[in-house]
Amino acid sequence: MVQQDYITVEADTYEEAVSQALKILDKSAEEVEIEILEQPKKILNATIRPCKIKARIRGADKKAESIDGSFVLEYKEDGVYLTVNPPVEGGKPVDERIIVDKIKRKNVEQIDNKAVFLAIYTADGIPVKIAPPQDEHPVDAEVDISISRDAMKAYMCILPEDGGKPCDIDMVRKAIDRAGVKYGVNWDAIGSALQQGLFNQNILIAKGTEPINGQNGYIEYTVQLNADAKPRILEDGTVDYKHLDLIKNVGKGDVLAKRIPPTLGIPGRTVLDKEIPAKDGKPVNLLGGKNTAISEDGNALVASIDGQVVIKDGKISVLPVYEVPADVDNSTGDIEFVGNVRIKGNVRTGFTIKAAGDVEVMGVVEGATIISDGSIVLKSGVQGMNKAVLKADADIIARFVENAHLEAGHDVVADAIMHSYIKAGNSVTADGRRGLIVGGHIKAVMAINARNIGSFMATATELEVGIDPGLRERYNQISVKLEEMDRQLKNYDKDIQALTKMEARGGLPAERQHLKIARIQNKIKLVQEIAEYKTQLIEIEEQLEQLSNGTVNVKDTIFPGVKITIGSSVLNIMKEFHYATFKRERGEVVMVAYEKKGG
């Protein structure tokens, strides 16, 4: 109970009021100042108005600190009285449950519950009679142990003694034993609570140990596959497109990857000393691609030929290189190759290159078609004449892109993108000395980054971020498939139930028995397929949730004529803005200060 600096008391006589105040304040007469607020009034020895005093501790600060409410239970000649004192200066009122519990523990008989709650809710420091005269019963301290639902935590609440035996460590130990708490007990916390006399509050005294699941096995690549290689911005503001290090050469017999085994899980334990099982890590398969071999122990992947390393769909392959020393034109015809392709000259209009690896072009791509299962790196750029089509599963990197159609599974990076259709699975970035995007239609799932977007002539330029139609289509396909499978599962259940009832009534013919077994087997297989599809659905939902986080980041200027679409929200730029980021908030495209580019 918190010590109060002053108290207001009413009693039949001045002496009774003073005695009651000294008891509440737990002070001697010399330590208290008494102020009479109302003199008692009697008629024919009957008190018609009690004596009302204000008792203040001597030397107490006039500006009282925050003090919680308190209460006193008194046994007088004419009955049992409850006095509830109000909080001071924003303190907390006394907890109703503590008062009610105290009255129950004292075994007060013939309680006037209405009077009890009147005293609690009035809380004016005036004694209220709640029961007729009776002897006071001493009460021992009690220890209550409560355990959380998951049995991972145990709490101790000490109910103080009132004239009886105080709480000691033996009392706590017995309560803990009765509750069955056997693990993770913090005896230091218990000792501290007893020493400080922390009553009527839940104190954490035991904690279980959470299980630690084992780590899944994984693949450790021994060759560096720099899938995120991007052009370097030089000190003079130009972009270095020559040193991308996208191509990794290996020799026959070189180790490409190692399989790291999973670890075992470590079980946890509840405060009731029950074991919580942990999951062991899952092994991972080491998958080899073209021109690779797995070691005899199954834990290493090695190259079968000299060549360049590529990775796709989690598989490492070693591919040979096809090099064209000049232009791709009538002298070479179209090119289709199972590895990487390097063109030292230009790619002329009307010709096609298809590669299972990366495509590197030293010259200019005209109105040609280039399709790569890896990345496309153009040391110059594209003058597409609205005929060029470039598609890469990974990145497309060029010095400039003009009047062309580009689609990349990951990023598109260039110094200037002009009047082109661009679609990127991650980001589109125009950086460097010009850092320009003007005209055309640019789409990216996560971010569009540029130094300048549009032009002072208000050239129509459309930007879209946060859109992945392929992912949404896959989500819809799986949802429809799950509905069909759910209907099929219900049909299997109906057939199995009907056959089971027939069997219970008198047995099943052989053909019906075979049918029941077939239905059960089909159901088991279908349930497994449903679980797999639902897992895929959750993964796609998580990806779709991120799509609203797409941004457009302008390092210098964005001009009128630019249309920005983020998710389903649209913003038309009507005036110049500088050093800005556009994002979607609460269903609208908003502009904020320039942020570090995403993607």
VEXLOLUM-506539 format. One record per residue: residue in one letter; x, y, z of N, C-alpha, C in turn. Coordinates in pm, whole numbers, plus 50000, padded with zeros to 5 digits. Layout:
N
AXYZXYZXYZ...
REM end
This chain:
599
M500844988150000500005000050000500885012450000V500605022449918501415034549907501115044050022Q502185049550084502025059050195501455072150141Q500375077250211499775090050174500295101150264D500295113750212500765125250288499675131150376Y498425129450338497345134750420496105126150400I495145127550493493925119550486492795127350553T491595125750501490395131650562489615120550631V489235122850758488595112350838487385118050912E486325109850922485155113251003484965102651111A484615107151232484315097851343483395104851442D482865097151537481925102951634482595113751719T483885111251754484595120851839485895124851774Y486475135551823487755140351772488835129851796E488805123851917489815113951952489765101851858E488545097151827488395085751736488885089251596A488585101351552489025105651419490535106151409V491185111651514492645112551516493255098651517S492705089851603493225076151612493155069051477Q492035070751410491845064151279492825069851176A493045083151178493955089451083495385084651104L495805083851232497165079251261497385064951215K496325056851226496435042951182496565042151029I495785050250960495825050050813497175054950763L497675066150823498945071950780500145064450835D499895055650933500965047850996502015057151056K501535067451132502405077251193502015079251341S502955084851419502645088551559502015102351560A501465106451679500795119351690501765130851665E503065129051704504045139751685504375142051538E504125132251454504505133451312503375138851225V502235142051284501045145651206500485158951252E500065167251157499335179651184497845176951166I496995181451263495565178951257494825192051230E493955191751132493115203451102491655199051115I490885206051203489475202551222488645209351113L487995201151034487155206450926485725208850975E485185199851059483835201551115483835196251258Q483265204251350483145199951489481985190051502P482115180251591480995170851610479825177851678K478615172851652477425178551714476585167051770K476215168451899475425158051966474155163852025I473125156152026471865159552093471455147452175L471345149852308470965138952400471925127152383N473245130352381474295120252369474275112452238A473455116952145473405110352013474125119251912T475045113451839475815121151740474965123151615I474695136051584473945138751460474875144151351R476105148251391477095152351293478465148251344P479195139851267480485134851315481565145651310C482635142751378483805151551372484575148351244K484935158551169485665156751042486985164151052I488085156651031489405162651041490225159750913K491305167550896492275165250790493615163550858A494235151950839495515148950902496595148950794R497675156850815498755157850718500075154650787I500905147050718502235143850769503065156650774R503705159150887504495171350902505655171450800G505865183050738506965184650642506645179350504A505415174450483505065169350350504985180850251D505415178350126505375188550021503935192349995K503695205449990502325210149964501815205249830K502745204049735502355198649605502565183649610A501535176549648501645162049669502015154949540E502865144649554503195136449439502035126949411S502115120549297501075111049258501045099549358I499875097249417499705086749518498515078149480D498705064949484497615055949453496605055549568G495395051349535494365049749636494715038549733S494025038349849494285028049950492975024850023F493025014850110491815011550187492205005850323V491275006650418491475001350553490214993850594L490404982050651489304974050706489434974350858E488394979550928488464981251072487324973851142Y487674967751256486694960851339486384969651459K485164975151464484744983851574483654977051657E483284983651766482294977751855480954975851787D480604985351696479284984451633479314977951495G480504973051452480534966251324481894967151254V481944961351134483154961551052483024972950952Y484064981350944484014993150858485094992250748L484714997150630485634997950516485825012650480T487085016950477487405030650435488245029850308V487755036050200488485036150073488945050350045N490265052250038490835065550016491105067749868P490805079749818490975082549675492455084349639P492785082849510494155085649466494425100649471V495695104249469496095118349476496955121749355E496665133449296497475138849186497695128649075G496615122749028496725113548914497125099448948G497155095849075497465082149112496365072549070K496615059649084495645049549044494675046649158P493385044949126492435040949232492735026849277V492355023649400492605010349453491815000149371D492424988749345491804978249264490654971849343E489474972049283488284966349346488494951749384R489204944249299489384930049325490214927649451I491194936649477492024934949597491184936849723I490274946849721489414949249837488494937449863V487824932949756486884921649769487614909149817D488824906849762489604895049802489994895949949K490384908049993490774909950133489604906750227I488404911350192487224908950276486924893850283K487064886950169486824872650168487864865350253R489124869350237490184862550311490054864850463K489494876150503489284878950646488054871750702N487334864750613486144857150656485124865950727V484934877950673483934886950731482554880950707E481724880350811480414874150802479314884650783Q478204880350720477014888650699477364901950630I478084900650522478564912550450477414919550380D477384932850391476444941150315477164945150185N476964937150080477694939349954477414953149895K476184957849912475844971049860476694981749927A476904980450057477724990050130479174989150086V479644976750057481024974850012481284982549883F480414980549786480634987049656480355002049662L479475006249754479275020549773480565027049822A481235020449916482495025749968483565025949860I483595015349776484615014449670484425025449567Y483185027249520482955036749412482905051249460T482565053149590482595066749644484035070849672A484805061949736486235064049762486515078049815D485815082049923485955095549976486665095950111G487245084450152487965084150279487075083150401I485775081350383484815080650494484515065950525P484645061650650484375047650684482915044050655V482715032250598481375027150566481195013650635K480125012250709479854999650780479404989250678I480114977750676479804967450577479364954350641A479444953350776479034940850841478804943650990P478014935151056477754936951199479004933851281P478964936951413480124934351499480514919651497Q481814916851502482324903151502483814903551533D484334891951569485754890851600486564890851471E487744897051478488634897251362489434884451355H489514878351238490264865951219491614869051156P492684864451215494004866551153494084858651021V494784864350925494894858150793496374856250759D496714843950721498084841250676498284846550534A499524849150498499834852650360499544840650270E499254843250144498994832550047499824834949923V500134824149854500884824949728500074818249619D499774825949515499014820649401499954819349281I500014807549224500854805049106499944803048985S500134811048882499364809548758500314806348643I499804798748549500624793948436499964798348307S500754803348212500224807848083499654796048006R498794799047906498134788347830499124778947764D500214784747712501184776247643502164769847740A501974772247870502834766347975504284770547960M504524782247899505884787047883506274797447988K505294802048066505584811848170504764808648295A505354811348411504624809848538504774822848617Y503674826948680503654839448754503304836648901M503844844748992503554843749135502874856649180C501794855149257501124866549319501034863849469I501644872749549501644871049695500524879549755L499614873049827498564880049900499074882050043P499184894550091499854897150219499084891650338E499824889150447499194884750571498474896350638D497524892950725496844903150806496674897250945G497704898851026497684893251161498114878851168G498384872751051498764858751049500214856951008K500534845150952501894841550915502304848750787P503454855450787503914862150665504424852050562C504584856750439505064848050331506564845950346D507004833550329508434830550329508744821150213I510004817850197510434809950082509834795950083D509604790250202508994776950210507564777150158M506834788050192505464789350144505434790249991V506384797649934506464798849788506824785449725R507774778549786508224765649731507064755549727K506274755349832505134746049836504094749649729A503864762749710502894766849609503374763149469I504674764849445505244761049315505114746049292D505374738149395505244723549384503794719649355R502854726149425501424723049401501024726149256A501584736949201501234740849064501924732248959G502894724249003503584715448908504674722148829V505114733948871506194741048799507524734748840K508254729648740509484722248770510684727048690Y510444735948594511544739648504511624754848488G512834759848484513054773948453512694783548565V512674778748690512284787448802513404797448832N513034810148845513994820748875513924823949025W514774817249102514734819049247515224832949289D516044839149206516484852749237515304862449232A514444860949131513274869649120512324867449237I512204854849280511334851849394511884858149521G513204856649542513824862349660513694877549662S513854883849546513734898449538512314902849571A511314895449521509904898949547509594897949696L510124887549760509894885949904510584897149983Q511794900449941512554910850011511884924550000Q511344927449880510714940549857509254940949902G508694929549937507294929149978506354932849864L506554926749748505714929749632504434921549640F503344928049682502084920949702501094924349591N500144915149571498994917249481499404920949339Q500484915349291500894917549152501534904849099N501304902448969501854890548906503324892748873I504154883848923505594884748903506044872248826L506754874448716507244863248635508334855848713I508114843148741509084835648821509624823348750A509094820048632509604808348560509344810048411K510304806048330510164806648185510634793548125G509834788648028510234776847954511274780347849T511704770447777512664772247669512004768947537E512024778347444511414776047313512244765847234P511584757547156512354748247071513074755946961I514194750746918514954756646808514934746846692N514224750546586514164741746471515504740946401G515804729546346517044727846272517054736046144Q518234739646100518364747145975518314737445857N517604741745753517544733645633518914733045566G519144722145498520354721445418520314731845307Y521464735245255521504745345148522684742645055I522654749744945523704748344845524694759844861E525954756544874527014766644882527754766844749Y527634778344680528274779544550529744782944566T530594775644500532034778044509532534786944395V531644790344304531974800344200531064812244225Q531584824144207530794836144229529924838744108L528604838444134527634841244029527034854744058N527584864943996527184878744026525944882343947A524784876943995523534879243923523094893643929D523594901344026523174915244042524194925143988A525094920543900526094929543845525434941043770K525844953143798525304965143734526464973843687P526244982643591527304991643547527765000543662R529075003743664529615012743765529535027043715I529135036343804529125050543772530525055943800L531165061443697532515066643711532495080743771E533685085643808533775098643874533275110043786D533455108743654533025119543564531545118743529G530825109343591529385108243567529035098543456T530005093443384529735083743279529555069943341V529065060543260528785047043309529745037143244D530345028643327531285018543277530515005843241Y530275003843113529554991843068530514980643027K531824982843041532794973042991533144962543094H533104966143221533564957043326532384952743414L531554944043358530364939443431530614926143501D531624918643454531974905643515530774896243521L529984896443415528814887443412529204873143374I530314871643302530684858443251531764852443340K531504840443393532404833543483532944821043413N534254820543390534864809243323535334798943425V535134786143394535604775143479536264764643391G537054756143454537694745143382537044731943415K537274722243330536724708843351537234703343485G536324698043567536684692643697536584702443813D536394715343782536244725243890534964722643969V535044724344102533864722844187533024735444176L531744733744142530844745144121529984747944244A529614737444315528724739244431528874727444525K528584729944654528604719344755527254718944826R526874706944864525624705444939525954705045088I525374714445164525574715245309524404708045376P524674698145462523584690345523522774698645624P521544694345652520714701345750521194698545892T520724706545987521054704246128519824699046202L520064692546313518964687146394518344698146480G517054696846508516374706446594516704703946741I516594714246822516824713146967515474714647037P515014704047108513684704747173513634715847278G512434721247299512214730947405511594724047527R511264732047629510694726147751509794736447818T508624732047864507684740847933508064742048080V507404751448149507684752848293507174740748370L506314732648306505834720248368506774708648338D507934712048276508984702348245508544692148141K507704696748047507314688047936508084692347811E508554682647737509374685547619508514690847504I509024700947435508374706147314509224701747196P508684693447110509514688247000509934699346903A511074697746843511564707146742511664699946608K511584707646503511674701846368513134701246324D513494689846268514824688846209514844695946074G515994701046036516104707445906515904697445793K515494702445679515244693845564516454694045469P516804682545415517924682445319517524689045187V518494693345112518244699644984518914691344875N518284690744761518834683144649519844691644573L520944685444535521954692044453521644688844308L521144698744236520694696644099521724701844000G522134693243912523104697143810522424700243678G522954710243608522444713843476523314707943367K523374714843256524134709843141525624710143169N526284699543122527754698543128528284699143272T527544692743364527994691543503527804677243550A528494673643659528354660243715528384661043867I527654651843932527614651444078528644641344128S529374645044233530414636344288529824623344341E530694613444368530244600344412529484600944545D529924609944635529224610944763527974619544756G527684625344639526464633044619526494646944679N527674651444725527734664344795528484675144719A528884672644596529594682844519529164682144372L529134693744309528814694744166530044700044094V530494692843989531714696743918531414699043771A532274707043707532134710143564532634698443481S531894695243374532294684343283533094689543165I533014702643139533744708543027534304722143070D535204727442988535604741443005534494750242950G534194761043018533144769842966532764780643065Q531594786043046531104796843131529924791943214V529904796343342528894791643438527654800443430V526484793943425525204801043432524324793343530I523364800143591522414793643681521014797643642K520134787943635518744790443599517874780143666D516774784843729515844775943800516554767343903G517574773343968518284766244073519304756244024K519514755243895520464745643838521664753043778I522854747843805524074753543746524424745843620S524744753143515525184747043391526514753443349V527274746043273528494751443212528274751343061L528264763143002527934764342861529144768842780P529254763642660530314768442571529964782442519V530884788942449530664802442399530724802342246Y529734809342185529744811042039530084825642011E531154827641937531624841341912531544844641764V530954856341734530894861441597531874873041586P532914871941502533964882141500533554895341436A532434895641365532004907941297530504910041322D529774914941220528344917541234527524904941218V526314905141276525314894941245524504900641129D524694894741013524044899640891523874888040795N523844890740666523654880140567524794869940569S525934874140619527074864940620526974854440730T526174857340832526024847740943524624841640949G523624849540905522254845140920521814845841067D520644840341096520164839941235521034830441318I521084832941447521934824741536521074818941647E521204805841669520554799141782521584790041845F521864792141977522974785042040522604781242183V523174769542229522824764242362523634770642474G524544779642442525344786042545525324801042533N526464807342566526584821942558526984826042417V526544837742376526844843042243527514856642259R528654858542190529344871342192529464876642050I528944888642026528974894941894529934906741901K531004906541821531984917341824531574929341740G530624927341651530154938141567528744942341601N527944945841497526554950241514525604938841485V524344940541525523284931041487522344938741396R522334934941268521604942541167520104939641171T519344948741108517884947741105517434934741040G516434928441103515814916541047516394903441093F517504903741168518134891341211517774888041357T517904874941389517494870041520518624862341587I518774864741718519714857041800518934850841916K519074837541931518484830642046519594823142118A519674824942252520764818742328520244812942459A520804801242495520464795242624521244801842737G522244809742704523014816942804522894831842785D523994839242809524004853742793524324857642650V523894869642612524234875342481524954888542506E526154889742447526944901942461527204907642322V526854920242300527014926842170527904939042189M529034939442116529954950642128529464962842051G528714960741940528254971741856526824975741887V526114980141782524754985141794523754974641746V522644973541818521544964941774520554973741698E520264969741574519284977141495517904970741514G517104970141408515764964341419515804949341422A516514943441519516714929041528515994923241649T516014909941658515414902841771516494895141845I516544897041978517484889542061516704883542178I516784870442191516104863342299517134855242376S517224857842511518254851542594517634845342717D518104833242753517704827042879518494832842995G519504840942966520284847543069520104862543061S521244870043047521214884543036521634888942897I521244901042859521674907342734522484919742772V523734920342727524604931542757525024938142626L524664950842610524964958242488525984969142523K527204968042471528234977842502527924991342439S527124991542331526635004142274525165005542311G524275001642221522865002842255521974997742144V520725002642144519714998142049519165010241973Q519265009841842518545019141755517505010841683G516345009341750515424998841711514525001541594M514315014241558513445017641445512045011441462N511625010041588510335003941623510204989641572K511354983041551511344969141506512104960041603A513004965641682513854957541771513054951641887V513264938741913512654931842026513744924442101L513944928042229514944921442313514264915742436K514454902742459513844896242574514914888042647A515014890142780516004882842861515344877942989D515684865743030515154860643156515744867943275A516964873343261517604880543371517614895443342D518764901543313518884916043294519104919843148I518764932343117519154938542991519914951243026I521154952242979522004963743011522504969742881A522314982842863522704989642739523125003842769R523905009742678524265023842694523045032542663F522295029242555521075036642520520065027242459V518795030842469517705023142409516795033142338E516575030942208515765040442130514825032842038N513505035842049512485029941962512595014741959A512535008542078512674994042087511714988342189H511544975042183510684967542276511604958442357L511654960842492512524953142580511704946742692E511994934142721511384927242835512474919642909A512574922243040513594915643122512944909543244G513384897543279512844890943398513254897843526H514384905243524514854912043644514964927043618D516154932043578516354946543565516634950543421V516274963143389516714969843266517504982043311V518764983143262519644994143301520205000743176A520105014043168520635021443053520915035743094D521705042743011521935056943037520765065242987A520185061142874519045068342816518065058442756I516785060442784515705052142727514725061642661M514585060342528513785070042453512745063042367H511495066742384510385062642299510345047442281S510425040342393510485025842387509475019642484Y509155007142459508334999242550509284990642633I509254992442766510154985142855509314978042962K509624965442986508944957843091509994950243170A510014952543304511034946143388510374939343507G510844927443540510314920043655510734925843787N511754934643788512174941143912512204956343894S513234961643828513344976143818513854980543682V513564993243649514124999843531514915011843582T516185012743541517035023443590517725030443474A517595043843470518325052143374519225061343456D520495057843461521415065443544522655068943462G523525076843520524715081043447524635095843415R525385100043310525445114243278524085119643235R523375112243150522055116843104520955111843197G520965098943222519955093243313518545096743270L518205094343142516985099643083516005088643047I514735091043083513615083343029512655093342967V512385091742837511465101042771510665093442667G509345095742666508455089142571508285074342601G507315068242535507135053942546506375049742671H506475036742701505725030442810506695021842889I506905025243016507875018243100507125011143213K507334998043226506684990243332507744983043416A507574983443549508464976243640507664971843762V508014960343815507294955343931507614963444056M508904966644079509294972944204509644987744193A510424991944090510865005944089511275010443950I511055023443923511595030243806512465041543860N513765041543821514705051343872515335058843755A515395072043764516015079943658516465093343711R517405099443637517805113043671516755122843620N516295120843496515275129443437514225120743368I512945124643383511855117343319510995127243244G510705124243114509935133343030510835144142972S510215154742919510985165742862510215178842878F510915190042855510265203142867509185205042762M509165196242659508125196942555506895188842594A506835184042718505705176242770505455163642687T506545156842652506435144342577505675133942659A504685127742596503865117742666504755105842706T504805103242837505625092342891504815085142998E504615072142981503825064343077504725055343161L504545056243292505305048043386504345039643470E504645026943485503825018243568504725010043659V504405009743789505115001143884504094993643968G504564982744029503664974944115502704966444036I503114961943918502224953843834502964941343791D502354929743812502914917143763501764908343716P501304910543593500134903143543500324888043547G501564883543520501794869143519501554862843654L501954869843760501774864843896500294864443931R499554875043896498124875443924497394864443849E497794862043724497144851643643497394837843706R498624835543753498934822943817498104820943944Y497934831844020497114831444142495684827344109N495104833444005493734830343966493604815843919Q494604811043844494574797243795494584787343911I495434789944009495514780844124494224781144205S493634793044219492374794244295491274785944229V491174786844096490164778944023490454764044039K491714760344028492104746344041491734740944179L491964748944284491634744544419490134742644438E489314751144374487874749444382487454736244319E488044732944204487724720244138488154708344224M489344709544284489844698544367489014696844493D488534707944549487684707244667486374699944636R485804702944520484574695744479484854680844462Q485994677444402486344663544382486544656344515L487174663544613487394657744745486074654544814K485104663544801483784660944861483124648744797N483274647144665482714635344597483354622444649Y484694622844668485374611044722484844607744861D484674618044945484164615845081482774609645079K481904614544991480544608844980480604594044942D481434590744842481544576744797482064567944910I483114572844981483714564845088482714562545201Q481954573145237480954571745344479864561945305A479394562845179478334553745133478814539245134L480034536945086480564523245083480814517945224T481234526845316481464522645455480154518445521K479064525945495477744522245550477284508845495M477474506545364477094493745303477874482345367E479174484945393480014474645453479534471345593A479094481545668478634479445805477334471445808R476524473245704475214466245703475324451545664G476374447545596476414433345558477564429745469G478574438045465479734434745384479644440445244L480804440945177480874446345042481314435544945P480714435044826481224426144722482654430144687A483374421244624484794423644594484994436144511E484104438044408484314449744321484074462844398R483104462544493482844474444575484004477044672Q484594466144725485734467544815486914474044742H487134469544617488204475444535487924490244508L486624493344485486254507244459486534515944582K486214510744701486454518444824487944521144843I488764510844821490224512644836490734523044737A490214522344613490644531844510490264546244548R489024547744603488584561144644489474566544757I489814558144853490664562544964492044566744914Q492604558644823493924561944768493874575144689N492814576644610492674589044533492524601244626K491804599244738491604610244833492944614444895I493744604444934495044607544995495914615444897K495934611044772496734617944670496214632144648L494874633444645494274646644621494554656244736V494504651244860494784659744977496214665044971Q497144656444930498544660844916498684671644810E497974670044697498034680044591497414693244636I496324692444713495684704744764496644712244855A497344704944942498294711345033499404718444955E499874712044848500924718244766500444730944698Y499234730344642498684742244575498434753644673K497934750144793497684760644893498984767244938T500044759444947501364765144979501794775044872Q501594771244745501934780444635501094793044642L499824791644679498924803144686499394813144792I499814807944908500314816645015501564824144969E502474817144899503704823544851503384834644752I502414832144663502044842444565501384854244633E500544851644734499894862544809500924871644873E501994865544928503044873644990503744882444886Q503954876944765504574884844660503664896144613L502364893044598501434903344553501304914544655E501454911144785501354921144890502454931744876Q503614927544822504734936644807504584945944687L503684942644595503604950044470503104964244489S502404967144598501924980744622503044989544676N504244983744694505354991444747506224997444637G505814996244512506595001344401506755016444407T507905021344355508165035744359508725040644226V508555053744203509205060644092510125071044156N511425070244125512415078744190513115087744088V512995100844106513535110544011514645118444081K515875116544033517015122744099517155137544064D516605141443946516715155543908515345161443879T514795159143756513555165843716512585156143650I511305157643686510225150843614509335161743554F508985160143425508315170743350506835167743333P506045178243299504635176043264504535166543145G503415159443139503225149843031503515135643074V504055133943196504335120543248503125115443325K502765103143299501665096543369502235085143453I501955085643584502475075443676501325066743727T501465053743711500485044143763501195034943861I500695034543985501235025444086500075016844135G500155003944108499024995244138497824999544056S496745003544125495535008144055495365023244065S496385030344116496285044844134497085052044027V496565063843983497165071143871497405085643912L498535091243865498845105343885499405111043756N498805121743705499315128843587500145140743634I501375141443588502265152343627501905164843546M501555175643615501105188043550502145199143556K503195197543637504255207543643505555200643682E506645207943668507945202143699508105199643849F508725188243880509105185244017510565180844017H511245183344129512665180144137512935171444259Y513895162444241514395154344352513235148244431A512465139544363511215134644422511085119544408T510325113844498509925099744491508405099144494F507855090744408506405088944401506095074844449K505115073844541504735060944595503225060744618R502695049044651501255047544673500985046944822E500115056144869499705056245009498205058545017R497535049745091496075050845111495325052344980G495745044444881495015043944754495335055244658E496325063744689496665074744600498175075044575V498545080344457499965082544428500355095944489V501355095744577501775108044644503255110344618M503685122944631505075126744611505715129544746V506925124144767507695126844887509115130544845A509935134244940511315137444910512025125344851Y512995127844765513705117144695514285107044793E514015094244765514515083544848515515075244770K516315068044844517275059144778516535049744687K517015048244566516245040844465516025026444506G514805021444478514445007644512514794998244401G514274985744418514514975744314515784968544336
REM end
